Amino acid sequence: MRIVVVGAGSWGTAVACLLRDNGHEVTLAARDAAQADAMNTTGRNPRYVQAADLAGIVAAPIPDAPVVDAELVVVAVPSRVFGDVVSELPGDSPVVSLTKGLDPTTGARLSTLVRNRPVAVLSGPTIADEIVRGLPAAAVVASDDLELAVRVQVAVHSVLFRVYVSDDVVGVELCAAAKNVIALAAGGADGLSLGDNSKAALVARGLAEMRRLAESAGARPDTFAGLAGMGDLIVTSWSPSGRNRRAGELIARGAKPDEAAAEIGMVVEGLTTAPVLRDLAHRLEIEVPITEGVCAVLEGAPLTDLVTTLMSRAPTTE
Amino acid sequence: MRIVVVGAGSWGTAVACLLRDNGHEVTLAARDAAQADAMNTTGRNPRYVQAADLAGIVAAPIPDAPVVDAELVVVAVPSRVFGDVVSELPGDSPVVSLTKGLDPTTGARLSTLVRNRPVAVLSGPTIADEIVRGLPAAAVVASDDLELAVRVQVAVHSVLFRVYVSDDVVGVELCAAAKNVIALAAGGADGLSLGDNSKAALVARGLAEMRRLAESAGARPDTFAGLAGMGDLIVTSWSPSGRNRRAGELIARGAKPDEAAAEIGMVVEGLTTAPVLRDLAHRLEIEVPITEGVCAVLEGAPLTDLVTTLMSRAPTTE
């Protein structure tokens, strides 16, 4: 299959390698032309997942990538540019979104910004560093177009990367966005050295919050117990490489959000998504105390106040 | 309140301290008389959670503990002796079970072995080492007798240990038993260095397996997303101190199950529970592939065969 992967961050690069390993003809399209040149010259991504060997993958700047002729366009760009990038794609090839976030301007799910072509989303517990090291993983592909979902499944699935099909696009996409916000809070618990018990309690309450929000938006409860929900939330909240977790840890230790993002050097989607998710919750009239707390801290409130408030609420029924 | 905690392992000792901190009159009853003597002499438990200061707690051998006069009897003994211990308790004071397992002979939930007195169960992500270090945590108390559940909640709840009430005894108790089996598998993933992605996928599938089993036994789905389900499963599967996780890791690295248990030096409930849970699943006609895999490995099958089998199944719908 001819496939263009748009976005040469760590996850786009890792998925390009998975597709290349499955025998597809892969172009990895970078927003930065110099980065594309470097990938073609050195066979490595100069910025992300340097362990990944790009042999057999052609890199190109986005405008030069063969998008019109592609049978599949995989989009892995930050949420803040997702809308612009997909609206500028020529042709009508189907799109698979790898981006985990919401449109920062409208709060829309990113797949809804893909117009006039079939769209699917791929999500799950997939820390890119592990994938390029050849470690096994599993993910979910969701689409309203089940024929497309199965085509993506067949294209990506391998003995090391299991892909399951789902028809719950709303659930998979909202899980993918919300888990980064909960992971910021989990990182905050790490930064305050609160221990694994309270972090696990926080993450369990966080999943409940994600589920309340997404169910009211039409998602299926099952999705939250699955790979794209609980699976991805756990790995994002516990993996030392999880960038949202790490950002929360740095912020809890005194860094400003932009300082944390700068130290991590990759897009920290949770920082963008938190206020967008809070606004969505307000519109849906759903209580999201952890997301509210994350937003308050990002806006300058002391984290210790938040912990004290959460722990001193009256005891209730679970 | 006058309370006797029966069982001076790490969790019984930690809960005795929580109750003492809340102003209760606490006796910590040990199965081993020498251990009780040592606790009274030194103010420390000689075997478990040595960091815990037992000041204000009276230790006693079980037959000498004031069980008849207690307003609450907290039982924290290994599952294999739970039935004998509770059947020998004098009086009719209510019992709170802290034990996470099933009756090894009959597969019964442990609380059903408590006859002729009210019973509640307390569960959640509560690694004892963290509790005695004063780190915050949260748990669930479940009972068919809601008045008892609330009494236990009030007795145990504090600013550092939040307690929620539930009426789903079946769900809380089956979660508590099954999570140790899934944690053995998660430890196996650690022992094989499979990475956090696949471990998170395994644990998410493990929670689905726990839920299928317990729902068919009458539990509520909500419990699995809560503290006693997902919360406890995560901490048991990720905490370096988790003894079931650690046992799985040692077994994956070549130890026999009894060697792993000996090295850990504490009861590893998952080793006892796995075959009992499998038999329960067979009786209920529920598929539990992870539990089956754990049992096969405990019975001597090579772990690598299991991983290969799980990863090479045909791709499906989630």
Boltz contact constraints between the chains, C-beta under 6 A:
constraints:
  - contact:
      token1: [A, 125]
      token2: [B, 197]
      max_distance: 6.0
  - contact:
      token1: [A, 125]
      token2: [B, 200]
      max_distance: 6.0
  - contact:
      token1: [A, 125]
      token2: [B, 201]
      max_distance: 6.0
  - contact:
      token1: [A, 126]
      token2: [B, 197]
      max_distance: 6.0
  - contact:
      token1: [A, 127]
      token2: [B, 197]
      max_distance: 6.0
  - contact:
      token1: [A, 130]
      token2: [B, 195]
      max_distance: 6.0
  - contact:
      token1: [A, 130]
      token2: [B, 197]
      max_distance: 6.0
  - contact:
      token1: [A, 135]
      token2: [B, 195]
      max_distance: 6.0
  - contact:
      token1: [A, 136]
      token2: [B, 198]
      max_distance: 6.0
  - contact:
      token1: [A, 136]
      token2: [B, 311]
      max_distance: 6.0
  - contact:
      token1: [A, 137]
      token2: [B, 197]
      max_distance: 6.0
  - contact:
      token1: [A, 137]
      token2: [B, 198]
      max_distance: 6.0
  - contact:
      token1: [A, 138]
      token2: [B, 201]
      max_distance: 6.0
  - contact:
      token1: [A, 140]
      token2: [B, 318]
      max_distance: 6.0
  - contact:
      token1: [A, 153]
      token2: [B, 315]
      max_distance: 6.0
  - contact:
      token1: [A, 157]
      token2: [B, 315]
      max_distance: 6.0
  - contact:
      token1: [A, 159]
      token2: [B, 311]
      max_distance: 6.0
  - contact:
      token1: [A, 159]
      token2: [B, 312]
      max_distance: 6.0
  - contact:
      token1: [A, 163]
      token2: [B, 315]
      max_distance: 6.0
  - contact:
      token1: [A, 164]
      token2: [B, 318]
      max_distance: 6.0
  - contact:
      token1: [A, 165]
      token2: [B, 317]
      max_distance: 6.0
  - contact:
      token1: [A, 166]
      token2: [B, 318]
      max_distance: 6.0
  - contact:
      token1: [A, 195]
      token2: [B, 130]
      max_distance: 6.0
  - contact:
      token1: [A, 195]
      token2: [B, 135]
      max_distance: 6.0
  - contact:
      token1: [A, 196]
      token2: [B, 235]
      max_distance: 6.0
  - contact:
      token1: [A, 196]
      token2: [B, 239]
      max_distance: 6.0
  - contact:
      token1: [A, 197]
      token2: [B, 125]
      max_distance: 6.0
  - contact:
      token1: [A, 197]
      token2: [B, 126]
      max_distance: 6.0
  - contact:
      token1: [A, 197]
      token2: [B, 127]
      max_distance: 6.0
  - contact:
      token1: [A, 197]
      token2: [B, 130]
      max_distance: 6.0
  - contact:
      token1: [A, 197]
      token2: [B, 137]
      max_distance: 6.0
  - contact:
      token1: [A, 197]
      token2: [B, 235]
      max_distance: 6.0
  - contact:
      token1: [A, 198]
      token2: [B, 136]
      max_distance: 6.0
  - contact:
      token1: [A, 198]
      token2: [B, 137]
      max_distance: 6.0
  - contact:
      token1: [A, 200]
      token2: [B, 125]
      max_distance: 6.0
  - contact:
      token1: [A, 200]
      token2: [B, 231]
      max_distance: 6.0
  - contact:
      token1: [A, 200]
      token2: [B, 234]
      max_distance: 6.0
  - contact:
      token1: [A, 200]
      token2: [B, 235]
      max_distance: 6.0
  - contact:
      token1: [A, 201]
      token2: [B, 125]
      max_distance: 6.0
  - contact:
      token1: [A, 201]
      token2: [B, 138]
      max_distance: 6.0
  - contact:
      token1: [A, 201]
      token2: [B, 227]
      max_distance: 6.0
  - contact:
      token1: [A, 201]
      token2: [B, 231]
      max_distance: 6.0
  - contact:
      token1: [A, 204]
      token2: [B, 227]
      max_distance: 6.0
  - contact:
      token1: [A, 204]
      token2: [B, 230]
      max_distance: 6.0
  - contact:
      token1: [A, 204]
      token2: [B, 231]
      max_distance: 6.0
  - contact:
      token1: [A, 208]
      token2: [B, 225]
      max_distance: 6.0
  - contact:
      token1: [A, 225]
      token2: [B, 208]
      max_distance: 6.0
  - contact:
      token1: [A, 226]
      token2: [B, 318]
      max_distance: 6.0
  - contact:
      token1: [A, 227]
      token2: [B, 201]
      max_distance: 6.0
  - contact:
      token1: [A, 227]
      token2: [B, 204]
      max_distance: 6.0
  - contact:
      token1: [A, 230]
      token2: [B, 204]
      max_distance: 6.0
  - contact:
      token1: [A, 231]
      token2: [B, 200]
      max_distance: 6.0
  - contact:
      token1: [A, 231]
      token2: [B, 201]
      max_distance: 6.0
  - contact:
      token1: [A, 231]
      token2: [B, 204]
      max_distance: 6.0
  - contact:
      token1: [A, 234]
      token2: [B, 200]
      max_distance: 6.0
  - contact:
      token1: [A, 235]
      token2: [B, 196]
      max_distance: 6.0
  - contact:
      token1: [A, 235]
      token2: [B, 197]
      max_distance: 6.0
  - contact:
      token1: [A, 235]
      token2: [B, 200]
      max_distance: 6.0
  - contact:
      token1: [A, 238]
      token2: [B, 238]
      max_distance: 6.0
  - contact:
      token1: [A, 239]
      token2: [B, 196]
      max_distance: 6.0
  - contact:
      token1: [A, 311]
      token2: [B, 136]
      max_distance: 6.0
  - contact:
      token1: [A, 311]
      token2: [B, 159]
      max_distance: 6.0
  - contact:
      token1: [A, 312]
      token2: [B, 159]
      max_distance: 6.0
  - contact:
      token1: [A, 315]
      token2: [B, 153]
      max_distance: 6.0
  - contact:
      token1: [A, 315]
      token2: [B, 157]
      max_distance: 6.0
  - contact:
      token1: [A, 315]
      token2: [B, 163]
      max_distance: 6.0
  - contact:
      token1: [A, 317]
      token2: [B, 165]
      max_distance: 6.0
  - contact:
      token1: [A, 318]
      token2: [B, 140]
      max_distance: 6.0
  - contact:
      token1: [A, 318]
      token2: [B, 164]
      max_distance: 6.0
  - contact:
      token1: [A, 318]
      token2: [B, 166]
      max_distance: 6.0
  - contact:
      token1: [A, 318]
      token2: [B, 226]
      max_distance: 6.0
